[in-house]
């Protein structure tokens, strides 16, 4: 990671908790992450939380907005599943990733 910095533990815990509570509002039958109009290949934003040993704790890929929702996929879903999540939840989530660095 070219811009990797040490993270603040409390901020990371908050981020992982927020990621864990992200809820699908709609499951999109037949939709695939590779569909260009969804913005998941590549994702608009991909968040991966790792533990101190580099093991993935949680991961989500966020795509384009669709009204008040945003397309999303995760390895925790069935392979190739696409869901809609509230865009307001992802907006708050994205803002948090900008402020994870440990304070000096």
DSSP file (Angstrom, degrees, kcal/mol; ACC not computed):
  #  RESIDUE AA STRUCTURE BP1 BP2  ACC     N-H-->O    O-->H-N    N-H-->O    O-->H-N    TCO  KAPPA ALPHA  PHI   PSI    X-CA   Y-CA   Z-CA
    1    1 A X    >         0   0    0      0, 0.0     3,-1.3     0, 0.0     0, 0.0   0.000 360.0 360.0 360.0 116.3    0.0    0.0    0.0
    2    2 A X  T 3   +     0   0    0      1,-0.3     0, 0.0     0, 0.0     0, 0.0   0.754 360.0  36.9 -67.0 -23.8    1.7    3.2   -1.1
    3    3 A X  T 3  S+     0   0    0      2,-0.1    -1,-0.3     0, 0.0     2,-0.1   0.041  81.3 147.6-116.6  27.4    0.0    5.4    1.5
    4    4 A X    <   +     0   0    0     -3,-1.3     2,-0.3     3,-0.0     0, 0.0  -0.397  17.7 170.9 -66.9 135.3   -0.1    3.0    4.4
    5    5 A X        -     0   0    0     -2,-0.1     2,-0.2     0, 0.0    -2,-0.1  -0.949  43.4 -86.5-138.2 158.3    0.1    4.6    7.9
    6    6 A X        -     0   0    0     -2,-0.3    96,-2.4    96,-0.1     2,-0.2  -0.479  50.2-137.9 -66.4 134.7   -0.3    3.3   11.4
    7    7 A X  B     -A  101   0A   0     94,-0.3     2,-0.5    -2,-0.2    94,-0.2  -0.626  13.7-109.5 -98.0 154.2   -4.0    3.6   12.3
    8    8 A X     >  -     0   0    0     92,-3.0     4,-2.3    -2,-0.2     5,-0.2  -0.710  26.4-140.0 -78.4 124.7   -5.6    4.7   15.6
    9    9 A X  H  > S+     0   0    0     -2,-0.5     4,-2.7     1,-0.2     5,-0.2   0.876  99.5  50.7 -59.3 -42.8   -7.1    1.5   17.3
   10   10 A X  H  > S+     0   0    0      1,-0.2     4,-2.1     2,-0.2    -1,-0.2   0.905 111.7  48.3 -63.4 -40.4  -10.3    3.3   18.5
   11   11 A X  H  > S+     0   0    0      2,-0.2     4,-2.2     1,-0.2    -1,-0.2   0.886 111.9  49.5 -66.9 -38.3  -11.0    4.6   15.0
   12   12 A X  H  X S+     0   0    0     -4,-2.3     4,-2.8     2,-0.2     5,-0.2   0.923 109.7  51.2 -66.6 -43.5  -10.3    1.2   13.4
   13   13 A X  H  X S+     0   0    0     -4,-2.7     4,-2.3     1,-0.2    -2,-0.2   0.906 110.9  49.0 -59.0 -41.6  -12.7   -0.4   15.9
   14   14 A X  H  X S+     0   0    0     -4,-2.1     4,-2.3     2,-0.2    -1,-0.2   0.907 111.5  49.5 -63.8 -42.6  -15.4    2.1   15.1
   15   15 A X  H  X S+     0   0    0     -4,-2.2     4,-2.6     2,-0.2    -2,-0.2   0.924 111.5  47.6 -63.3 -46.2  -14.8    1.5   11.4
   16   16 A X  H  X S+     0   0    0     -4,-2.8     4,-2.5     2,-0.2    -1,-0.2   0.895 111.8  51.0 -63.9 -39.8  -15.1   -2.3   11.7
   17   17 A X  H  X S+     0   0    0     -4,-2.3     4,-1.2    -5,-0.2    -1,-0.2   0.911 111.4  47.9 -62.9 -41.5  -18.2   -1.9   13.8
   18   18 A X  H  < S+     0   0    0     -4,-2.3     4,-0.5     1,-0.2     3,-0.4   0.909 112.1  49.4 -65.0 -42.1  -19.7    0.4   11.2
   19   19 A X  H >< S+     0   0    0     -4,-2.6     3,-1.0     1,-0.2    -2,-0.2   0.899 108.5  53.8 -62.6 -41.1  -18.8   -2.1    8.5
   20   20 A X  H 3< S+     0   0    0     -4,-2.5    -1,-0.2     1,-0.2    -2,-0.2   0.747 109.4  48.4 -67.8 -23.6  -20.4   -4.9   10.5
   21   21 A X  T 3< S+     0   0    0     -4,-1.2     2,-0.3    -3,-0.4    -1,-0.2   0.429  77.8 121.7 -98.1   1.1  -23.7   -3.1   10.8
   22   22 A X    <   -     0   0    0     -3,-1.0     2,-0.4    -4,-0.5    -3,-0.0  -0.502  51.3-156.6 -64.1 123.5  -23.9   -2.2    7.1
   23   23 A X        -     0   0    0     -2,-0.3    63,-0.6    63,-0.1     2,-0.4  -0.862  15.4-125.6-113.6 139.2  -27.2   -3.7    6.0
   24   24 A X  E     -B   85   0B   0     -2,-0.4    61,-0.3     1,-0.2     3,-0.1  -0.634  18.1-172.7 -74.0 131.5  -28.5   -4.8    2.6
   25   25 A X  E    S+     0   0B   0     59,-3.5     2,-0.3    -2,-0.4    60,-0.2   0.724  74.6  15.3 -93.7 -27.2  -31.8   -3.2    1.7
   26   26 A X  E     -B   84   0B   0     58,-1.2    58,-2.5     2,-0.0     2,-0.5  -0.987  64.3-143.5-148.4 135.2  -32.2   -5.2   -1.5
   27   27 A X  E     -B   83   0B   0     -2,-0.3     2,-1.0    56,-0.2    56,-0.2  -0.893  22.4-142.5 -95.9 126.4  -30.7   -8.3   -2.9
   28   28 A X    >   -     0   0    0     54,-2.4     3,-1.6    -2,-0.5    54,-0.5  -0.749  12.7-147.2 -96.5  95.1  -30.4   -8.0   -6.7
   29   29 A X  T 3  S+     0   0    0     -2,-1.0     3,-0.1     1,-0.3    52,-0.0  -0.376  81.8   9.2 -60.8 130.9  -31.1  -11.4   -8.3
   30   30 A X  T 3  S+     0   0    0      1,-0.3    -1,-0.3    -2,-0.1     2,-0.2   0.254  94.2 129.0  84.4 -12.8  -29.0  -11.9  -11.4
   31   31 A X    <   -     0   0    0     -3,-1.6     2,-0.4    51,-0.2    -1,-0.3  -0.528  42.2-158.0 -75.4 143.7  -26.9   -8.8  -10.9
   32   32 A X    >   -     0   0    0     -2,-0.2     3,-2.0    -3,-0.1     6,-0.2  -0.952  25.0-128.3-123.5 141.6  -23.1   -9.4  -11.2
   33   33 A X  T 3  S+     0   0    0     -2,-0.4     7,-0.4    47,-0.3     5,-0.1   0.757 108.1  65.0 -57.2 -24.2  -20.3   -7.3   -9.8
   34   34 A X  T 3  S+     0   0    0      6,-0.1     2,-0.5    46,-0.1    -1,-0.3   0.558  71.2 112.8 -78.7  -7.1  -18.7   -7.3  -13.3
   35   35 A X    X>> -     0   0    0     -3,-2.0     3,-1.9     1,-0.2     5,-0.6  -0.544  65.5-143.8 -67.3 117.2  -21.6   -5.3  -14.8
   36   36 A X  G >45S+     0   0    0     -2,-0.5     3,-1.1     1,-0.3    -1,-0.2   0.816  93.2  62.5 -55.8 -35.7  -20.1   -2.0  -15.7
   37   37 A X  G 345S+     0   0    0      1,-0.2    -1,-0.3     2,-0.1    -2,-0.1   0.647  96.5  60.5 -68.6 -13.2  -23.1    0.1  -14.8
   38   38 A X  G <45S-     0   0    0     -3,-1.9    26,-2.6    -6,-0.2    33,-0.3   0.697  98.2-135.0 -86.9 -19.8  -22.9   -0.9  -11.2
   39   39 A X  T <<>S+     0   0    0     -3,-1.1     5,-0.9    -4,-0.5     3,-0.2   0.781  71.5 115.4  73.3  27.1  -19.4    0.5  -10.6
   40   40 A X  B > < +F   43   0C   0     -5,-0.6     3,-0.6    -7,-0.4     2,-0.4   0.521  48.8  86.6-103.6  -7.6  -18.1   -2.5   -8.8
   41   41 A X  T 3 5S+     0   0    0      1,-0.7    -1,-0.2    -6,-0.2     2,-0.1  -0.769 119.2   6.3-131.9  87.5  -15.4   -3.6  -11.3
   42   42 A X  T 3 5S-     0   0    0     -2,-0.4    -1,-0.7    -3,-0.2     2,-0.0   0.627 113.2-125.4 -79.5 161.5  -13.4   -1.8  -10.2
   43   43 A X  B < 5 -F   40   0C   0     -3,-0.6    -3,-0.2    -2,-0.1    20,-0.2  -0.333   6.6-130.5 -71.6 153.0  -15.2   -0.6   -7.1
   44   44 A X  S   <S+     0   0    0     18,-1.7     2,-0.3    -5,-0.9    19,-0.2   0.884  98.4   4.2 -64.1 -39.4  -15.7    3.1   -6.4
   45   45 A X  E     -C   62   0B   0     17,-1.8    17,-3.6     2,-0.0     2,-0.5  -0.974  66.7-169.3-148.4 132.1  -14.5    2.4   -2.9
   46   46 A X  E     -C   61   0B   0     -2,-0.3     2,-0.5    15,-0.2    15,-0.2  -0.991   7.4-166.6-123.6 127.1  -13.2   -0.9   -1.4
   47   47 A X  E     +C   60   0B   0     13,-2.7    13,-2.1    -2,-0.5     2,-0.4  -0.955   8.1 177.3-116.7 125.8  -12.7   -1.1    2.3
   48   48 A X  E     -C   59   0B   0     -2,-0.5     2,-0.6    11,-0.2    11,-0.2  -0.989  13.3-158.0-128.4 121.4  -10.7   -4.0    3.8
   49   49 A X  E     -C   58   0B   0      9,-2.8     8,-3.7    -2,-0.4     9,-1.3  -0.888  15.0-169.2-100.9 124.9  -10.1   -4.1    7.6
   50   50 A X  E     -C   56   0B   0     -2,-0.6     6,-0.2     6,-0.3     2,-0.1  -0.834  16.7-128.9-112.7 148.7   -7.1   -6.3    8.5
   51   51 A X    >   -     0   0    0      4,-2.7     3,-2.1    -2,-0.3    -1,-0.0  -0.282  46.2 -85.3 -82.7-178.4   -5.9   -7.5   11.9
   52   52 A X  T 3  S+     0   0    0      1,-0.3    -1,-0.1     2,-0.1    -2,-0.0   0.717 131.0  52.6 -64.0 -20.0   -2.4   -7.0   13.2
   53   53 A X  T 3  S-     0   0    0      2,-0.1    -1,-0.3     0, 0.0     3,-0.1   0.375 121.9-104.4 -95.0   3.7   -1.3  -10.2   11.4
   54   54 A X  S <  S+     0   0    0     -3,-2.1     2,-0.3     1,-0.3    -2,-0.1   0.535  72.3 144.5  87.6   6.6   -2.8   -9.1    8.0
   55   55 A X        -     0   0    0      1,-0.1    -4,-2.7     2,-0.0     2,-0.3  -0.619  56.9-109.3 -79.9 136.9   -5.8  -11.4    8.2
   56   56 A X  E     +C   50   0B   0     -2,-0.3    -6,-0.3    -6,-0.2     3,-0.1  -0.505  35.1 177.4 -70.0 124.3   -9.0   -9.9    6.8
   57   57 A X  E    S-     0   0B   0     -8,-3.7     2,-0.3     1,-0.4    -7,-0.2   0.816  70.6 -12.7 -89.7 -40.0  -11.6   -9.0    9.4
   58   58 A X  E     -C   49   0B   0     -9,-1.3    -9,-2.8     2,-0.0    -1,-0.4  -0.981  61.0-173.1-160.7 152.1  -14.1   -7.5    7.0
   59   59 A X  E     +C   48   0B   0     -2,-0.3    17,-0.4   -11,-0.2     2,-0.3  -0.983   5.7 171.7-153.3 139.4  -14.3   -6.3    3.4
   60   60 A X  E     -C   47   0B   0    -13,-2.1   -13,-2.7    -2,-0.3     2,-0.5  -0.986  18.5-150.1-148.1 140.6  -16.8   -4.5    1.3
   61   61 A X  E     -CD  46  73B   0     12,-3.1    12,-2.1    -2,-0.3     2,-0.4  -0.953  16.7-157.1-110.0 129.5  -16.7   -3.1   -2.3
   62   62 A X  E     -CD  45  72B   0    -17,-3.6   -17,-1.8    -2,-0.5   -18,-1.7  -0.891  11.5-176.3-111.1 136.4  -19.0   -0.2   -3.0
   63   63 A X  E     -     0   0B   0      8,-3.5   -24,-0.3    -2,-0.4   -23,-0.1  -0.044  39.4 -35.3-107.8-150.4  -20.1    0.8   -6.4
   64   64 A X  E     -     0   0B   0    -26,-2.6     7,-2.3     1,-0.1    -1,-0.3  -0.230  62.5-102.2 -72.0 160.1  -22.2    3.6   -8.0
   65   65 A X  E     - D   0  70B   0      5,-0.2     2,-0.3    -3,-0.1     5,-0.3  -0.531  26.2-168.9 -78.3 149.5  -25.1    5.4   -6.4
   66   66 A X  E >   - D   0  69B   0      3,-3.0     3,-1.5    -2,-0.2     2,-0.3  -0.779  62.8 -63.1-138.1  90.8  -28.6    4.5   -7.4
   67   67 A X  T 3  S-     0   0    0     -2,-0.3    -1,-0.1     1,-0.3    -2,-0.0  -0.534 121.0 -11.2  65.7-124.7  -30.9    7.1   -5.9
   68   68 A X  T 3  S+     0   0    0     -2,-0.3    19,-2.5    -3,-0.1    20,-0.5   0.293 131.0  70.7 -89.0   9.7  -30.7    6.8   -2.1
   69   69 A X  E <   -DE  66  86B   0     -3,-1.5    -3,-3.0    17,-0.3     2,-0.3  -0.708  64.4-147.5-121.7 171.4  -28.8    3.5   -2.4
   70   70 A X  E     -DE  65  85B   0     15,-2.2    15,-2.3    -5,-0.3    -5,-0.2  -0.996  25.7-114.3-139.4 140.2  -25.4    2.3   -3.5
   71   71 A X  E     + E   0  84B   0     -7,-2.3    -8,-3.5    -2,-0.3     2,-0.3  -0.478  43.1 174.4 -70.9 143.8  -24.4   -1.0   -5.1
   72   72 A X  E     -DE  62  83B   0     11,-2.3    11,-2.6   -10,-0.2     2,-0.3  -0.989  18.1-177.2-149.9 155.7  -22.2   -3.2   -2.9
   73   73 A X  E     -D   61   0B   0    -12,-2.1   -12,-3.1    -2,-0.3     2,-0.3  -0.974   5.2-175.9-148.4 159.5  -20.7   -6.7   -2.8
   74   74 A X    >   -     0   0    0      7,-0.3     3,-1.8    -2,-0.3     7,-0.2  -0.990  38.7-121.1-154.8 147.8  -18.6   -8.6   -0.3
   75   75 A X  T 3  S+     0   0    0     -2,-0.3     4,-0.1     1,-0.3   -15,-0.1   0.657 111.0  70.2 -64.6 -12.5  -16.8  -11.9    0.0
   76   76 A X  T 3  S+     0   0    0    -17,-0.4    -1,-0.3     2,-0.1     2,-0.1   0.606  92.8  69.7 -80.0 -11.6  -19.1  -12.6    2.9
   77   77 A X  S <  S-     0   0    0     -3,-1.8     3,-0.1     1,-0.2    -4,-0.0  -0.452 110.2 -69.1 -92.2 172.0  -22.0  -12.9    0.5
   78   78 A X  S >  S-     0   0    0     -2,-0.1     3,-2.3     1,-0.1    -4,-0.2  -0.369  74.6 -81.1 -56.4 143.9  -22.6  -15.6   -1.9
   79   79 A X  T 3  S+     0   0    0      1,-0.3    -1,-0.1    -4,-0.1    -4,-0.1  -0.245 116.5   9.1 -53.7 126.5  -20.0  -15.4   -4.7
   80   80 A X  T 3  S+     0   0    0      1,-0.3   -47,-0.3    -3,-0.1    -1,-0.3   0.515  91.0 147.2  82.6   5.7  -21.0  -12.8   -7.2
   81   81 A X    <   -     0   0    0     -3,-2.3     2,-0.4    -7,-0.2    -7,-0.3  -0.500  29.9-161.2 -76.9 143.6  -23.9  -11.4   -5.2
   82   82 A X        +     0   0    0    -54,-0.5   -54,-2.4   -51,-0.3     2,-0.3  -0.981  11.7 177.3-124.1 137.7  -24.8   -7.7   -5.5
   83   83 A X  E     -BE  27  72B   0    -11,-2.6   -11,-2.3    -2,-0.4     2,-0.4  -0.842  27.2-121.0-129.4 167.1  -26.9   -5.8   -3.0
   84   84 A X  E     -BE  26  71B   0    -58,-2.5   -59,-3.5    -2,-0.3   -58,-1.2  -0.931  28.8-175.6-106.9 138.9  -28.1   -2.3   -2.4
   85   85 A X  E     -BE  24  70B   0    -15,-2.3   -15,-2.2    -2,-0.4     2,-0.2  -0.887  40.8 -83.0-125.4 159.9  -27.2   -0.5    0.8
   86   86 A X  E >>  - E   0  69B   0    -63,-0.6     4,-1.6    -2,-0.3     3,-0.5  -0.460  32.1-145.0 -64.1 127.1  -28.2    2.9    2.0
   87   87 A X  H 3> S+     0   0    0    -19,-2.5     4,-2.7     1,-0.2     5,-0.2   0.850  99.0  61.4 -62.0 -33.7  -26.0    5.5    0.5
   88   88 A X  H 3> S+     0   0    0    -20,-0.5     4,-1.8     1,-0.2    -1,-0.2   0.870 103.3  50.4 -62.9 -34.9  -26.1    7.6    3.7
   89   89 A X  H <> S+     0   0    0     -3,-0.5     4,-1.8     2,-0.2    -1,-0.2   0.900 112.9  45.4 -67.2 -39.9  -24.5    4.7    5.5
   90   90 A X  H  X S+     0   0    0     -4,-1.6     4,-2.9     2,-0.2    -2,-0.2   0.832 108.4  57.0 -74.7 -30.7  -21.8    4.4    3.0
   91   91 A X  H  X S+     0   0    0     -4,-2.7     4,-2.0     2,-0.2    -1,-0.2   0.931 110.0  44.4 -63.6 -44.7  -21.2    8.2    2.9
   92   92 A X  H  X S+     0   0    0     -4,-1.8     4,-1.5     2,-0.2    -2,-0.2   0.891 114.0  51.7 -64.3 -38.8  -20.6    8.1    6.7
   93   93 A X  H  X S+     0   0    0     -4,-1.8     4,-1.3     1,-0.2    -2,-0.2   0.922 108.4  49.8 -63.6 -46.3  -18.4    5.1    6.2
   94   94 A X  H  X S+     0   0    0     -4,-2.9     4,-0.8     1,-0.2     3,-0.3   0.892 107.8  53.8 -63.0 -40.5  -16.3    6.7    3.5
   95   95 A X  H >< S+     0   0    0     -4,-2.0     3,-0.7     1,-0.2     4,-0.3   0.863 104.9  56.0 -62.4 -34.9  -15.7    9.8    5.6
   96   96 A X  H >< S+     0   0    0     -4,-1.5     3,-1.5     1,-0.2    -1,-0.2   0.837  97.9  60.7 -68.3 -32.3  -14.4    7.7    8.4
   97   97 A X  H >< S+     0   0    0     -4,-1.3     3,-0.7    -3,-0.3    -1,-0.2   0.764  97.4  60.9 -67.5 -22.1  -11.8    6.1    6.2
   98   98 A X  T << S+     0   0    0     -4,-0.8    -1,-0.3    -3,-0.7    -2,-0.2   0.593 107.4  44.9 -77.2 -10.0  -10.2    9.5    5.6
   99   99 A X  T <  S+     0   0    0     -3,-1.5    -1,-0.2    -4,-0.3    -2,-0.1  -0.214  75.7 106.1-131.7  44.5   -9.6   10.0    9.3
  100  100 A X    <   +     0   0    0     -3,-0.7   -92,-3.0     2,-0.1   -88,-0.2   0.613  45.0 116.5 -98.1 -14.5   -8.1    6.7   10.6
  101  101 A X  B    S-A    7   0A   0    -94,-0.2   -94,-0.3    -3,-0.1     2,-0.1  -0.239  72.0-108.7 -62.5 141.4   -4.4    7.7   11.1
  102  102 A X        -     0   0    0    -96,-2.4     2,-0.2     1,-0.1    -1,-0.1  -0.405  34.2-117.2 -65.8 142.4   -3.0    7.6   14.6
  103  103 A X              0   0    0      1,-0.1    -1,-0.1    -2,-0.1   -96,-0.0  -0.590 360.0 360.0 -81.6 143.7   -2.4   11.1   16.1
  104  104 A X              0   0    0     -2,-0.2    -1,-0.1     0, 0.0    -2,-0.0   0.431 360.0 360.0 -87.1 360.0    1.2   12.0   16.9
